[in-house]
Amino acid sequence: MLKEKELYNLLEEVNIRILDENITEYIKLKKELSKCRTLDAIHMATVLEFKDNIEADIKVCTRDERMKKLASKMHFIVLPTEN
């Protein structure tokens, strides 16, 4: 029961975003995104749109090395910091 409650608490922090013309526009405008895998580009474009529309700091959480490099290059804090 404790793990289930923890899962629900974590899921409350998840934001879902529809892939629309705003996201595809970010991909077209940011040259860094044109050089990466499709899903990475979609994820980073979504992060960029959130960044432009909310006041809070955004951290990118990933274990994928390519995504870590891309997020760092775009000046995001990347978690986890260890390998």
N, C-alpha and C positions, 0 to 999 in steps of 0.2 A: 504494500500500500504506500509506503514511503517513496519508493522508486517511481510509482505512478504519479504521485503528487509532484515529485521533482521533474518528471517529464512534462507534465502540464504547465508547470512554472516556466520551463525552458521554452515550450511552444508558444507561450504568451509573448515572448520576445521576438518571434519570427514574423516578418512582414512579407506578404505575398504581393508580387507586382506582375501585372499583365504585360506581356511583350507587345508593345504598340509602336506607333511611329516615333514617339519621343525616344524610346530606347534605340531604335534603329538609327535615329538621327545622331545620337551620341556616338554610335559606332562609326558612322560616316565622318563625323567631325574630328574625332580623336585618332590621330595617326598611330598611336601606340596600340590601339585596339584592332587595327587592320592587320597587324602582324602576329596575332595570337589565334588560338583555337576558338571555334565558334562559341561554345558555351562559356569559355573564359571571357570573351568579348561581351556577351550578353550579361554575365554576372557583373563585370566591371562597369558597364554602361548603366546598369541598375544602381550600383553603388554611387556612381557619379550623379545620377538623377536624385537619389535620396540626399546626397550631400548638398546639392543645390536647393533643396526644398525643406530641409529641417535644420534646426539650430544645433543639435547635439553632434558631438564628435562621433565619427564612424570608424570602427575597427574592422578589418578584414580578417576573418578566421579561416585558415586553410592549412593543409599539410602538403598541398601540391606545390612543388618548387617553382614551376612556371608562373602560377598564380601569385606566389609570394613575391617573385621578382617584379611582376607587372604591378602589383599593388604598391610595392615599395617605390617603384619608379614614378608612380602617380601620387606619391607622398601620403599614403595611408599608413597608419599603424597596423602592423601585421601580427596576428597571434596564431598559434603560440610562438613564442620567441625562440624556444629550444628546437633542436633538430629532431 
